[in-house]
Amino acid sequence: MNAFKTHSSHWGAFSGRYENGKLEIRPHPGDPHPSPLLGNLPAIADSPARVRRPAIRRGWLEGTPGHAAKRGADDYLEVSWPEAEKLVAKELQRVYGEYGPRAVFGGSYGWSSAGRFHHAQSQIHRFLNVLGGYVRSVNTYSSGAAMVVIPHVLGPYDQFDRKSVTWDAIERSSELVVAFGGMAIKNADVHGGGISTHVVRQKLTGASARGARFILVSPLEDDFPADLSAEWLPIIPGTDVALMLGLAHVLVGEDLHDRPFLDRYTVGYDRFEDYLLGRTDGLEKSPEWAADICGIGVEVIKDLARKMARARTLITVSHSLQRADYGEQPVWMGIVLAAMLGQIGLDGGGYSYSLGALGNIGKHQLAVPLPTLNQFRNPVTDFIPVARIADMLLNPGEEFHYNGQALRYPDIRLVYWAGGNPFHHHQDINRLRSAFKRPETIIVHETAWTSTARHADIVLPATTTLERDDIGAADRDELMIAMKKLIEPVGEARDDYEIFAAIARRLGKDEEFTANRTSRAWLAYLFETTRKALADGGHDAPDFEAFWENGELRLPLKPEDGGPARAFRHDPSAFPLQTPSGKIEIFSQTIEDFGYDDCGGHPRWYPPRSEADESRYPLHLVCNQPHQRLHSQLDYGDFSRSTKIKDREPVRINPVDAAERGISDGDVVRLFNARGSCLAAARLSATVRKGVMQLATGAWFEPDDPAAGTAMCIHGNPNILTRDVGTSRLAQGSTGQITKIEVERFAGELPPVRILERMTFAPSADRSGDRKPL
């Protein structure tokens, strides 16, 4: 009988055993709340959706004139690895030779593996830098607006708020937690690089048992653990800034704000107060004003402001709030509100961005560095904010603004993608489909036949985490895991490293890319970084083979010290913030000087951008993270599929809205707006605010007609409906969290969902590795 082997994933450490054609998974015994997402892993071994052999799109291979227009609707031919390698190498040689590295976009936005070596983003960037560089993306879809505005207001994104408030402090000291956007446990189930212990639920339970109270500000009641009895304020989506301003108005009007704190630790408060009280624009941001916008009662707003001023209060702002029009504003305004309360730097009080969004945020920091693969230096300076991919492909040479810079989109001829699925992350999928028809060549490494693979020219089968050895480790998680291979590669799948090494060899770059190391040698080499730090610190420091044999290694943690916030509060002169003033910038002269009309020098209320034919689409659609998978990963897994209804994604609708439209529970419905439409299965629920629907992201996009310019997704991907515009000219972040729609019962013949089934191929035979010229 095969023994269980240790392994890890973004949603939890585990052990596994493959025997008699079945994969058995056991959560790590030390995890108090293992994630149900582990239930998606067994399907990896035999899913028909897996990419099993290299495949080439027919139109690209044959050099058909106008072939790019058929991306997404063309046949594929399976080929041998030698032919695929030769085609990729020759195409890279052609594009780099004719256009240079500024014509290559290195796309790798996605979580891929929890391993430190087989991390697709590191592998592809290292490979492309060996070839001469590439156009890169910056920031994330999850937090694009916050990653730009927080450095202006508090200092480095990962330095101030994420390292100042811990779950221990909340359990120990918080009296009131006001969660704008909530703290959904499903989000805390995952963390990039792995998570060995899920502690959020027990820490919140401990705080509640001590007497802490929780306020949930969200259109969805389940954005906070139900058993903690949080008070639910069902806000209208996208109006949190108005509510925050109303709360701030009460604090000033009733003299509840901490003026000494504002004077000592912040700059620009008076400028903001002039706006708040209407001295600059003639409009007071009163509770009455706020109530009309956000749908929360005037007395509720006043009462909450008073509670916040009387208690040790922690304000949290979720990722979701800044994935919307003017997403910089709720992040910034939350900081201002916490500063007005004067509690930043106090134990269990103040402000935290994204607490609860990822499982390891709020834990103690590691005391030793983790293994990291050197990606080399990218000599190309061109970049785009990650959510502007379609803009870049559709508008080469066009000017765009970002964080005070006027830049131009590069002219991309070749896209090389590994470790991600833009047809999950990106908005307005019909527009993205048009954008993907612009480059001359698109190459992807994929584990399965996602829509990204089906819009590529060359598809190379990549292994999943279960098919290779690696090291699992993440910041703020004390276990390093030996990720031991559990199954043999499916079909002819290869590791990304092996794929890139073979192509590099054909281009004469093998030694530079591989450093003459095998994958196993790389693991031992990378492990040495952590081993040496452990030894230097006087900790147990086993060699790699001992670590591998044991299966895990417990890493030391830094003591909790309150982070930069507490040090700054203790002595702002000795521990200034890394902002221009050294203080919290309620008013930022830097941002003001950018001259943007969509993001000024202090937080303010910007009404959401209007939709075309606004009156036709009265419902808000919240497109949040799924509970049954991580983003779109393993949508073919058993746990993900168990939640589908008639093979479609479930969409929640308030019973009142459903009754007005003749919709019953379980009906297949069509959601639509001016950008497109999708099918989903209705779930009636009073946990969704009236006027709001909720459809999680991550269902693999499947068009009803792949050849049509505007397609309907028959599977339930909400990004067919969302808008592809930036948050503002400051950050250009994603605005995909909220959109406006209408819904109706679907009365036609229900089309079958095939995206998770086995791909069919045109008859093919191995060729010479040549193709007709473009």
Secondary structure as UniProt FT lines:
FT   STRAND          5..9
FT   TURN            10..11
FT   STRAND          12..19
FT   TURN            20..21
FT   STRAND          22..27
FT   TURN            29..30
FT   HELIX           36..45
FT   TURN            48..49
FT   STRAND          55..57
FT   HELIX           58..62
FT   TURN            65..66
FT   HELIX           67..70
FT   TURN            71..72
FT   STRAND          76..78
FT   HELIX           81..99
FT   HELIX           101..103
FT   STRAND          104..107
FT   HELIX           120..131
FT   STRAND          135..138
FT   TURN            141..143
FT   HELIX           144..153
FT   TURN            157..164
FT   HELIX           167..173
FT   STRAND          176..180
FT   HELIX           185..188
FT   TURN            192..193
FT   HELIX           200..210
FT   STRAND          213..217
FT   HELIX           221..223
FT   HELIX           226..228
FT   STRAND          231..233
FT   TURN            237..238
FT   HELIX           240..253
FT   TURN            254..255
FT   HELIX           259..265
FT   STRAND          266..267
FT   HELIX           269..276
FT   TURN            277..281
FT   HELIX           287..294
FT   HELIX           298..310
FT   STRAND          313..317
FT   HELIX           319..322
FT   TURN            325..327
FT   HELIX           328..341
FT   TURN            344..345
FT   TURN            347..348
FT   STRAND          350..353
FT   TURN            356..357
FT   TURN            359..362
FT   STRAND          383..385
FT   HELIX           386..388
FT   HELIX           389..394
FT   TURN            396..397
FT   STRAND          399..402
FT   TURN            403..404
FT   STRAND          405..408
FT   STRAND          414..418
FT   HELIX           422..425
FT   HELIX           429..435
FT   TURN            436..437
FT   STRAND          441..446
FT   HELIX           451..454
FT   STRAND          458..462
FT   HELIX           465..467
FT   STRAND          470..472
FT   TURN            475..476
FT   STRAND          479..483
FT   TURN            491..492
FT   HELIX           496..506
FT   TURN            507..508
FT   HELIX           510..514
FT   TURN            515..516
FT   HELIX           519..536
FT   TURN            537..538
FT   HELIX           544..550
FT   STRAND          552..554
FT   HELIX           563..570
FT   TURN            572..574
FT   STRAND          584..585
FT   HELIX           589..594
FT   TURN            612..613
FT   HELIX           614..616
FT   STRAND          619..622
FT   TURN            631..636
FT   HELIX           638..642
FT   TURN            646..647
FT   STRAND          650..653
FT   HELIX           655..660
FT   TURN            661..662
FT   TURN            665..666
FT   STRAND          668..672
FT   STRAND          677..684
FT   TURN            686..687
FT   TURN            690..691
FT   STRAND          692..695
FT   TURN            706..707
FT   STRAND          712..713
FT   HELIX           718..720
FT   TURN            729..731
FT   TURN            736..737
FT   STRAND          738..745
FT   TURN            755..756
//
